């Protein structure tokens, strides 16, 4: 019998939605649900500036933290190839790759943001190569809050079922397609695997699902 995969904690950084301090929108309830149901632990921070984002990313880069919390969840507004920190600042995947260079080996980076992964696959390959992440997950279009929150919850549940290696991520994607209806199609959910880092002695390539 195969061993049950160890719980994979989620390290979440959430942006200020719509730059409105009265806005109560937050993804905390889905993290609380996962925690209370025993799926995984989480660490949560909110961020409204690039300085705050990089401060919390620096904390996550510490090996003792990202080993226990290998899923980095960035919940922000987004645009093609970037996350939107506030109504004046954005943070590109290129900037993120430089900041996280070689600190994400075997980790998953989840972009809970509109359209961030609507970009050329060569740029995603470059991001994976620089960070060492096993996969990035995100959306290729503008997304509805309720639908995307539900999808995030399903994906986090699925990530607990398999190991974070190339074979495991493929199984996770298959499970998402088979178990959660057409939601991933409606939202244009994209999972990009880093096969080069997963199998360094085998064929060096990336695969876009």
Backbone as numpy.savetxt, mean C-alpha at the origin, in Angstrom:
# Nx Ny Nz CAx CAy CAz Cx Cy Cz
0.78 -30.06 6.34 -0.07 -28.87 6.34 0.81 -27.63 6.34
0.48 -26.66 5.50 1.27 -25.44 5.43 1.08 -24.61 6.69
2.14 -23.95 7.13 2.07 -23.12 8.31 1.22 -21.88 8.05
0.49 -21.45 9.08 -0.31 -20.23 8.95 0.60 -19.02 8.92
0.47 -18.16 7.92 1.34 -16.98 7.84 1.22 -16.12 9.10
2.33 -15.54 9.51 2.34 -14.66 10.67 1.55 -13.40 10.36
0.89 -12.85 11.38 0.14 -11.61 11.19 1.05 -10.51 10.68
0.53 -9.75 9.75 1.32 -8.68 9.12 0.70 -7.35 9.50
1.40 -6.62 10.35 0.89 -5.34 10.81 0.83 -4.30 9.71
-0.04 -3.33 9.91 -0.21 -2.23 8.95 0.29 -0.94 9.60
1.16 -0.25 8.88 1.65 1.06 9.31 0.99 2.10 8.42
0.08 2.85 9.00 -0.76 3.75 8.21 -0.39 5.21 8.47
-0.26 5.96 7.39 -0.16 7.41 7.46 -1.32 7.97 6.64
-2.14 8.79 7.27 -3.34 9.31 6.61 -3.24 10.82 6.46
-3.64 11.31 5.31 -3.62 12.74 5.05 -4.85 13.45 5.57
-4.81 14.76 5.52 -5.95 15.60 5.90 -6.87 15.70 4.69
-8.03 15.12 4.80 -8.95 15.08 3.67 -9.55 16.47 3.43
-9.36 16.96 2.22 -9.96 18.22 1.77 -9.49 19.45 2.54
-8.36 19.34 3.26 -7.82 20.48 4.02 -8.86 21.11 4.95
-9.76 20.29 5.44 -10.85 20.79 6.28 -10.70 20.19 7.67
-10.36 21.02 8.66 -10.12 20.49 10.00 -11.39 19.98 10.66
-12.56 20.33 10.10 -13.83 19.83 10.64 -14.25 18.50 10.01
-13.56 18.12 8.94 -13.90 16.88 8.24 -13.52 15.69 9.12
-14.47 14.83 9.41 -14.23 13.68 10.28 -13.90 12.42 9.51
-13.73 12.54 8.19 -13.42 11.37 7.37 -12.09 10.77 7.81
-12.05 9.46 7.99 -10.83 8.77 8.37 -10.98 7.29 8.08
-9.85 6.64 7.81 -9.87 5.19 7.56 -9.63 4.41 8.87
-9.56 5.11 10.00 -9.32 4.42 11.27 -10.32 3.31 11.57
-11.62 3.46 11.26 -12.56 2.37 11.59 -12.20 1.03 10.95
-11.64 1.03 9.72 -11.31 -0.27 9.13 -10.08 -0.87 9.80
-9.17 -0.01 10.25 -8.01 -0.52 10.98 -8.45 -1.08 12.34
-9.37 -0.38 13.00 -9.90 -0.87 14.27 -10.61 -2.20 14.09
-11.36 -2.33 13.00 -12.07 -3.58 12.73 -11.09 -4.73 12.55
-10.05 -4.53 11.76 -9.05 -5.58 11.55 -8.38 -5.96 12.87
-8.11 -4.96 13.70 -7.47 -5.21 14.98 -8.40 -5.98 15.92
-9.64 -5.52 16.04 -10.58 -6.13 16.98 -10.98 -7.54 16.55
-10.96 -7.80 15.25 -11.28 -9.14 14.77 -10.06 -10.06 14.79
-8.92 -9.54 15.22 -7.74 -10.37 15.38 -6.95 -10.63 14.11
-7.21 -9.85 13.04 -6.48 -10.05 11.79 -5.04 -9.55 11.90
-4.86 -8.35 12.43 -3.51 -7.79 12.51 -3.51 -6.57 13.41
-2.33 -6.16 13.82 -2.14 -4.91 14.57 -1.89 -3.77 13.58
-1.94 -2.56 14.10 -1.62 -1.42 13.25 -1.01 -0.29 14.06
-0.28 0.56 13.36 0.19 1.84 13.89 -0.39 2.91 12.97
-0.94 3.97 13.56 -1.61 5.00 12.77 -1.04 6.38 13.10
-0.82 7.18 12.06 -0.43 8.58 12.23 -1.18 9.41 11.18
-1.49 10.65 11.50 -2.02 11.54 10.48 -0.96 12.57 10.11
-1.08 13.08 8.90 -0.04 13.95 8.36 -0.66 14.99 7.44
-0.23 16.25 7.59 -0.76 17.31 6.75 0.33 18.06 6.01
1.59 17.66 6.21 2.71 18.33 5.54 3.72 17.28 5.08
4.58 17.66 4.16 5.64 16.76 3.70 6.58 16.43 4.86
6.87 17.42 5.69 7.76 17.19 6.83 7.19 16.12 7.76
5.88 16.18 8.02 5.25 15.18 8.88 5.27 13.81 8.21
4.95 13.77 6.93 4.99 12.51 6.20 6.37 11.86 6.30
7.41 12.61 6.03 8.76 12.05 6.05 9.20 11.68 7.47
8.72 12.41 8.46 9.02 12.06 9.85 8.49 10.67 10.18
7.24 10.39 9.80 6.64 9.10 10.11 7.19 7.99 9.20
7.52 8.32 7.96 8.17 7.33 7.10 9.54 6.95 7.66
10.26 7.91 8.21 11.57 7.63 8.81 11.42 6.67 9.98
10.37 6.82 10.76 10.11 5.89 11.86 9.85 4.49 11.32
9.09 4.40 10.22 8.76 3.09 9.65 9.98 2.41 9.06
10.95 3.18 8.56 12.13 2.60 7.95 12.97 1.80 8.93
12.80 2.03 10.21 13.56 1.28 11.21 13.16 -0.20 11.14
14.15 -1.07 11.03 13.91 -2.49 10.76 13.00 -3.13 11.80
13.17 -2.77 13.06 12.35 -3.38 14.11 10.88 -3.02 13.97
10.61 -1.89 13.31 9.22 -1.49 13.08 8.66 -2.13 11.83
9.36 -1.97 10.68 8.75 -2.48 9.44 8.75 -4.00 9.35
9.53 -4.67 10.20 9.46 -6.12 10.23 8.12 -6.58 10.80
7.64 -5.88 11.82 6.36 -6.22 12.44 5.19 -5.60 11.68
5.46 -4.52 10.95 4.42 -3.81 10.21 4.86 -3.67 8.75
4.83 -4.79 8.01 5.38 -4.79 6.65 4.47 -4.20 5.59
3.26 -3.80 5.97 2.34 -3.18 5.02 2.30 -1.68 5.30
2.83 -0.90 4.38 2.80 0.55 4.49 1.57 1.06 3.75
0.66 1.67 4.47 -0.62 2.12 3.93 -0.65 3.64 3.92
-0.63 4.22 2.72 -0.64 5.67 2.56 -2.02 6.11 2.09
-2.78 6.69 2.99 -4.18 7.06 2.72 -4.26 8.57 2.52
-4.24 8.99 1.27 -4.24 10.41 0.92 -5.13 10.61 -0.31
-5.40 11.85 -0.62 -5.86 12.15 -1.97 -4.68 11.87 -2.91
-4.98 11.60 -4.18 -3.90 11.26 -5.09 -4.10 11.80 -6.49
-3.05 11.69 -7.26 -3.07 12.04 -8.67 -2.10 11.10 -9.37
-2.05 11.15 -10.66 -1.18 10.27 -11.43 0.26 10.35 -10.92
0.76 9.23 -10.39 2.15 9.15 -9.96 2.48 9.86 -8.68
1.46 10.26 -7.88 1.76 11.00 -6.66 0.63 10.89 -5.65
0.95 11.27 -4.42 -0.07 11.46 -3.40 -0.11 12.96 -3.09
-1.30 13.46 -2.73 -1.48 14.88 -2.47 -1.47 15.10 -0.96
-0.46 15.82 -0.48 -0.29 16.03 0.95 -1.31 17.04 1.48
-1.51 18.10 0.76 -2.50 19.12 1.07 -2.87 19.81 -0.25
-3.59 20.90 -0.18 -4.05 21.52 -1.44 -2.95 22.28 -2.17
-1.72 22.31 -1.61 -0.62 23.00 -2.27 0.57 22.09 -2.57
0.66 20.94 -1.88 1.85 20.09 -1.99 1.48 18.68 -2.42
2.32 18.10 -3.27 2.18 16.70 -3.61 3.52 16.01 -3.41
3.48 14.69 -3.36 4.69 13.90 -3.11 4.70 12.78 -4.14
5.66 12.82 -5.03 5.68 11.89 -6.15 6.24 10.53 -5.73
5.96 9.52 -6.54 6.54 8.21 -6.29 8.06 8.25 -6.41
8.56 9.12 -7.25 10.01 9.26 -7.37 10.61 9.78 -6.06
9.97 10.79 -5.47 10.43 11.29 -4.18 10.35 10.21 -3.11
9.24 9.48 -3.11 9.05 8.42 -2.13 10.09 7.32 -2.29
10.41 6.97 -3.54 11.42 5.94 -3.80 12.79 6.37 -3.28
13.13 7.62 -3.46 14.42 8.11 -2.97 14.46 8.11 -1.45
13.35 8.47 -0.82 13.31 8.52 0.64 13.34 7.12 1.26
12.73 6.15 0.57 12.64 4.78 1.10 13.66 3.84 0.45
14.64 4.36 -0.20 15.59 3.57 -0.97 16.11 2.37 -0.17
15.87 1.17 -0.73 16.35 -0.10 -0.19 15.84 -0.41 1.21
14.81 0.28 1.69 14.29 0.05 3.03 12.98 -0.74 3.04
12.54 -1.17 1.85 11.23 -1.82 1.75 11.32 -3.26 1.27
12.49 -3.88 1.39 12.68 -5.22 0.86 11.69 -6.19 1.51
10.88 -6.83 0.66 9.90 -7.78 1.15 8.65 -7.16 1.72
8.48 -5.84 1.57 7.32 -5.14 2.12 6.32 -4.81 1.02
5.08 -4.49 1.43 4.03 -4.08 0.51 3.69 -2.62 0.77
3.60 -1.84 -0.29 3.20 -0.44 -0.18 1.83 -0.29 -0.83
0.87 0.15 -0.04 -0.52 0.26 -0.49 -0.90 1.74 -0.56
-1.27 2.17 -1.75 -1.69 3.56 -1.96 -3.22 3.62 -1.92
-3.75 4.11 -0.82 -5.19 4.29 -0.71 -5.56 5.67 -1.22
-5.33 5.91 -2.50 -5.48 7.25 -3.07 -5.92 7.16 -4.52
-6.61 8.18 -4.97 -7.09 8.20 -6.35 -5.94 8.24 -7.35
-5.98 7.36 -8.33 -5.19 7.47 -9.57 -3.68 7.41 -9.42
-3.15 7.14 -8.23 -1.70 7.17 -8.04 -0.99 6.20 -8.97
-1.56 5.02 -9.21 -0.91 4.03 -10.06 -1.37 4.10 -11.51
-1.95 5.23 -11.92 -2.27 5.43 -13.34 -1.02 6.03 -13.99
-0.04 5.17 -14.21 1.26 5.65 -14.68 1.96 4.57 -15.47
2.98 4.96 -16.21 3.73 4.04 -17.05 4.37 2.94 -16.21
4.28 1.70 -16.72 4.79 0.58 -15.94 6.29 0.68 -15.71
7.02 1.37 -16.58 8.46 1.52 -16.40 8.76 2.33 -15.15
7.92 3.31 -14.84 8.11 4.10 -13.63 7.82 3.29 -12.38
6.85 2.40 -12.48 6.55 1.53 -11.35 7.69 0.53 -11.14
8.25 0.02 -12.24 9.42 -0.86 -12.14 10.57 -0.15 -11.43
10.79 1.10 -11.79 11.86 1.88 -11.18 11.60 2.06 -9.69
10.36 2.31 -9.32 10.00 2.47 -7.92 10.29 1.18 -7.15
9.90 0.04 -7.71 10.15 -1.24 -7.05 11.64 -1.53 -6.93
12.38 -1.24 -7.98 13.82 -1.48 -7.94 14.50 -0.65 -6.85
14.10 0.62 -6.74 14.75 1.51 -5.79 14.39 1.18 -4.35
13.14 0.83 -4.11 12.71 0.58 -2.73 12.92 -0.85 -2.28
12.89 -1.80 -3.23 12.98 -3.21 -2.89 11.67 -3.82 -2.46
10.56 -3.07 -2.55 9.26 -3.60 -2.14 8.88 -4.82 -2.96
8.19 -5.78 -2.32 7.73 -6.97 -3.03 6.55 -6.63 -3.94
5.76 -5.59 -3.57 4.62 -5.21 -4.40 4.13 -3.82 -4.03
3.51 -3.18 -4.99 2.73 -1.97 -4.71 1.30 -2.25 -5.14
0.38 -1.67 -4.39 -1.05 -1.85 -4.65 -1.69 -0.47 -4.64
-2.59 -0.24 -5.57 -3.27 1.05 -5.60 -4.27 1.12 -6.73
-4.75 2.31 -7.00 -5.83 2.50 -7.95 -5.37 3.30 -9.17
-5.98 2.99 -10.30 -5.64 3.66 -11.56 -6.67 4.72 -11.97
-7.62 5.03 -11.09 -8.66 6.00 -11.43 -9.10 6.71 -10.17
-9.91 7.77 -10.35 -10.53 8.42 -9.21 -11.56 7.46 -8.62
-11.60 7.40 -7.30 -12.37 6.35 -6.65 -13.38 6.92 -5.66
-14.44 6.19 -5.46 -15.46 6.54 -4.49 -14.97 6.16 -3.09
-15.22 7.04 -2.11 -14.72 6.82 -0.75 -15.22 5.50 -0.16
-16.53 5.25 -0.21 -17.09 4.06 0.42 -16.60 2.80 -0.29
-16.65 2.80 -1.62 -16.21 1.62 -2.36 -14.73 1.32 -2.13
-13.91 2.36 -2.16 -12.47 2.14 -2.00 -12.14 1.71 -0.57
-12.87 2.23 0.41 -12.64 1.82 1.79 -12.98 0.34 1.97
-14.08 -0.08 1.35 -14.44 -1.50 1.40 -13.38 -2.34 0.71
-12.88 -1.87 -0.44 -11.85 -2.61 -1.15 -10.57 -2.69 -0.32
-10.19 -1.59 0.32 -9.01 -1.60 1.18 -9.14 -2.68 2.26
-10.30 -2.74 2.87 -10.54 -3.74 3.92 -10.38 -5.15 3.37
-10.96 -5.41 2.20 -10.85 -6.74 1.59 -9.39 -7.08 1.29
-8.66 -6.11 0.75 -7.26 -6.38 0.40 -6.43 -6.65 1.65
-6.64 -5.89 2.71 -5.89 -6.12 3.94 -6.20 -7.49 4.53
-7.47 -7.88 4.44 -7.83 -9.23 4.89 -7.11 -10.28 4.06
-7.11 -10.09 2.73 -6.47 -11.05 1.84 -4.96 -11.13 2.09
-4.33 -10.00 2.39 -2.89 -9.98 2.63 -2.48 -10.81 3.84
-3.43 -11.04 4.75 -3.12 -11.85 5.93 -3.11 -13.35 5.63
-3.64 -13.73 4.47 -3.85 -15.15 4.19 -2.63 -15.85 3.61
-1.71 -15.09 3.04 -0.56 -15.70 2.36 0.73 -14.98 2.76
1.85 -15.60 2.45 3.14 -15.00 2.73 3.41 -13.84 1.77
4.25 -12.92 2.21 4.61 -11.79 1.36 5.82 -12.16 0.52
5.61 -13.09 -0.39 6.60 -13.41 -1.41 5.86 -13.41 -2.74
6.58 -13.65 -3.82 5.96 -13.53 -5.13 4.78 -14.48 -5.30
4.96 -15.71 -4.90 3.88 -16.69 -5.02 2.70 -16.29 -4.15
2.99 -15.80 -2.94 1.92 -15.40 -2.04 1.12 -14.24 -2.56
1.80 -13.23 -3.13 1.09 -12.07 -3.67 0.20 -12.48 -4.83
0.67 -13.39 -5.68 -0.15 -13.87 -6.78 -1.42 -14.56 -6.27
-1.27 -15.35 -5.20 -2.44 -16.02 -4.61 -3.39 -14.99 -4.02
-2.83 -13.98 -3.40 -3.66 -12.92 -2.83 -4.47 -12.24 -3.92
-3.83 -11.94 -5.04 -4.55 -11.30 -6.15 -5.64 -12.22 -6.70
-5.34 -13.50 -6.81 -6.35 -14.46 -7.26 -7.53 -14.52 -6.29
-7.23 -14.46 -4.99 -8.29 -14.49 -3.99 -9.16 -13.24 -4.07
-8.54 -12.10 -4.30 -9.31 -10.86 -4.44 -10.26 -10.96 -5.63
-9.79 -11.49 -6.74 -10.62 -11.62 -7.94 -11.76 -12.61 -7.75
-11.50 -13.69 -7.01 -12.50 -14.75 -6.88 -13.48 -14.51 -5.73
-13.03 -13.83 -4.67 -13.84 -13.74 -3.45 -14.61 -12.44 -3.30
-14.20 -11.38 -4.00 -14.78 -10.07 -3.73 -15.48 -9.45 -4.93
-15.99 -10.30 -5.80 -16.79 -9.81 -6.91 -16.00 -8.92 -7.86
-16.70 -7.94 -8.42 -16.09 -7.08 -9.44 -15.57 -5.75 -8.88
-15.48 -5.64 -7.56 -15.09 -4.37 -6.97 -13.71 -3.93 -7.43
-12.79 -4.88 -7.57 -11.44 -4.53 -8.01 -11.44 -4.00 -9.44
-12.39 -4.51 -10.26 -12.49 -4.01 -11.64 -13.13 -2.63 -11.67
-14.16 -2.43 -10.86 -14.84 -1.15 -10.83 -13.88 -0.03 -10.45
-12.98 -0.34 -9.52 -12.06 0.67 -9.00 -10.72 0.69 -9.72
-10.55 -0.21 -10.68 -9.26 -0.32 -11.38 -8.10 -0.52 -10.39
-8.30 -1.48 -9.48 -7.24 -1.84 -8.54 -6.09 -2.46 -9.30
-4.88 -2.03 -8.96 -3.68 -2.52 -9.66 -2.70 -3.08 -8.63
-2.20 -4.26 -8.91 -1.15 -4.87 -8.09 0.05 -5.11 -8.98
1.19 -4.59 -8.56 2.42 -4.73 -9.33 3.42 -5.51 -8.49
3.88 -6.62 -9.02 4.83 -7.49 -8.32 6.27 -7.17 -8.71
7.14 -7.28 -7.75 8.56 -7.12 -8.01 9.20 -8.51 -8.03
9.16 -9.14 -9.19 9.71 -10.48 -9.31 11.23 -10.48 -9.28
11.83 -9.39 -9.64 13.29 -9.32 -9.65 13.86 -9.51 -8.24
13.28 -8.84 -7.26 13.76 -8.97 -5.90 13.30 -10.26 -5.26
12.15 -10.78 -5.68 11.62 -11.99 -5.06 12.43 -13.22 -5.44
12.88 -13.28 -6.69 13.60 -14.44 -7.19 14.90 -13.99 -7.83
15.86 -13.55 -7.03 17.10 -12.98 -7.59 17.92 -13.97 -8.40
17.74 -15.27 -8.16 18.52 -16.26 -8.91 17.80 -16.75 -10.16
16.54 -16.30 -10.32 15.76 -16.76 -11.46 15.68 -15.71 -12.53
14.66 -15.79 -13.32 14.48 -14.85 -14.42 14.18 -13.47 -13.87
14.92 -12.48 -14.31 14.77 -11.13 -13.78 13.71 -10.38 -14.61
12.56 -10.20 -14.00 11.50 -9.51 -14.73 10.45 -9.01 -13.73
9.60 -8.14 -14.20 8.47 -7.64 -13.46 7.21 -8.15 -14.16
6.15 -8.22 -13.39 4.88 -8.59 -13.99 3.81 -7.64 -13.48
3.04 -7.10 -14.40 1.94 -6.21 -14.04 0.66 -6.99 -14.12
-0.10 -7.02 -13.04 -1.35 -7.75 -13.02 -2.51 -6.81 -13.31
